[in-house]
Structure formats: C-alpha cells, structure tokens
Amino acid sequence: MIDAPFDIPEYLAVVATPIGRLELLSEGQTVTSLTIEDDGVLPHDDLPRRTNDVLDEAATQLCEYFDGSRREFTVPFTANGTPFQRAVWDGLGLVPYGSVISYATLGSNAVGTRAGRAIGRAVACAPVPLLIPSHRVVSATGKLTGYTGSAGVAIKKWLLDHESADIA
C-alpha cells in the first residue's frame, strides 16, 4: 500500500508582486494559507497550479492592494489556531491601513496581556499574512522587527512604506 502525500493542497495559485511571489492555498471556500517566497522559493513550487474562484478573488484583491487601489481585504480566509492566536489575529484585523501598533498595545487590546513575546509568536504564526495585516506590528519604540522569511524586515518596511505608515 502506498501512503498518500500529506502536503498536496487542493487548490494552489501563485501571484507575482513587488515583494516577491505569493503562494495562495485553498480547500475550496476560503484562502487557508498565504506564503511569501523566501530566497526565490515557495513551499509548493514543484506542484501544478489549480485555482478556484476564491483564489482568483484573492489574487485580484492582492494585485489591487499592490497597485494602491485597495486598502482592505474582503476575500474569505480560514485562520486555524489556538483561541489566543485567533484573538491576536482578530486584533490585527482592526489595525487600519497605514497604521502601526506595538506588540504590547496589540496584546493589551486583543487579549488583555502585554506579554510581547507571546504576542510576537502569535503574530508570526498568522497563516495568511497581508490578509491578516501582521506587517503592521512594531516594537514599543517603533522599530521594525521580524516578519516572514529571510528578507522579513525589508518586506515589512516595503509594505509599511507602501501604506505610507508613520514609522520611526
């Protein structure tokens, strides 16, 4: 008996953007993952693309975001995580385009704790960055800290500059 592969997404699309290629995954009704390429590589580069309506809409909205005509995303997504993570992600969803929030303030607002490291770990686990605007979180001093991939801080800076966010 041959075991079925466990890491083959049902639907897969790739979108070229100014910050690199984005890989979008879906189970059919929602976007379930968004990955920014790291050193020119995406997790499923070797698999064929198979898109659907929700991935097509996500791609359209992302292109609109990058061309400056969209400030918020309305495409449905699923963000599975712990209740703590989901509360942090919900809090991130309230941070408007062009704004930033500190980890401590996000934690205080979203889950009633200023535990920066725990908040930082939850932010880093967001399965659909950009759709969940995890790039809008900065240190208490306004310093840009980690983001996804090896070029994370540079990508975060690009996104915040794109949004004309007031960063230190």
N, C-alpha and C positions, 0 to 999 in steps of 0.2 A: 504494500500500500504506500502511495506517495502522499506526503503531507502537503496540504495546500499552503501556499505562501501567505503570510500574515500581513504583509505590508504593501498590498496592492490596493490602491484606492479605487473606489467605484467610478468616480469622475475626477478628472485632472485637467487643469488648464495652466498655462504659463503666460504671463503678461510682461512685456518689456517696459521698464520705467526708468526714469533718471537715476534711481538709486540701485538699479540692477533688476534682474528678472525676479518676478514674484511667482511662486507656485501656489496655486489655489486647489484645495481638495473639497469634495462634497460627497455626501451619501445619497443625495438626490434632492432634498428640500432646502438645505441650508449649506452655507460655507462652514466647513469644520476645521480647516487649517489654512493658514497663510504663512509662507516661509519666504524670507528674503534671501536671495542667493548669497553664499559665503565663498569668497575666493573663486567665483565663477561656477560654483556647483550648487545644484538643488538636490534634495533627497531622492527625487524620482526622475532624474534626468534620463535614465535608461528606459523609462516606460512610455508607451504611446499616450498621446493626449486623447482624452474623451471628455468632451464638455457637455454641459446641460444648461438649462435656462438660468438657474441661479448663478452658475459660474460666469455665464455670459453677462449677466447683470452686474456681478461683482467686478468683472473686467472693465465694463463700461464706466462704472462709478469710480474705480481707481484711476482710469485714464482722465476722467473729469477732474478728480482731485489734483492730479499732477499737472493738468493744464490750467488749473486755477479757477475752474468754473463750479467746483463742488466743495462744500465746507463740512458736510456731514454725510455719513453713510446710512443708507436705509435698507441695504441688502440683508436678508436674514442670515444669521450665523448661529452656530451652536458652540458654546464655550463650556466644556465639561471641566469641572474642577471641584475642589472642596468648597464648602459653604464660605469659608474665609476668603479663598481666592475669588469666588464669584462676587462677593461683596466688594472686594477691592476693584475688580473689573467693572462692576456696576458704577462705582465711584469714578473711575476713569472716564466712563461714558458721559459723565456730567461736566467734564473739563472742556470748555468750548475751544473751537478752532482759534489758533493764535494765542492761546493762553498756556501757562505752565502752572504746575502745582508741586510743592515739595512732597517728598515721601512721607514726612511726619504729618503734614496737613492732610494729605490724602488718607492716611491711616486714621487720623482723628475724625475726619468727616465720614469715612466709609465704614469703619469697624470699631471706632472708639478707642483705638490704641495708637500711640505714636512710635511703636516698635518698628523703626526704619528698616532693619534687616528683614524682618518677616514681610513687611510691605514690599520691599525690593524683590524678594523671592517670588511673591505672588505676581507682581508686575512682570517679572521676567518669564513667568510661565504662561502668559497670555497666549492662547493658541491662534489668535487672529490679530497680530499687531497691525496697526493702521485702523482696522475696523474697531478695535479696542485701542484707543489712542495712547498706548504706553510710552510713546516718544515724548509726551507732554509732562513727564515727571522729571524733576531735577532735584539736586541736593538742597538742603536748607539754605546754603549760601548761594544758590543759583547755578552752581557748577553742573556741567553736563556729565553724567555718569553713564554706565553701561547701557547697551542696547543690544539687539540681536546680531550675532555674527562677529567676525574679527574686525570688521570696519564699523562696529556699532556706534561709537561716539560720533564718527564722521557722518554716518547716516542720520543719526538723531539731530545733529547740527543742521544738516541739509533740510530735513523735514521742518524743523522749527524756523529756519530762515525762510523756507517756502511759505510758511504760515505767517511770516512777519511777527513772530512771537517776541516778546520783550524778555530777552535773556541777558544775564550779566556778562 
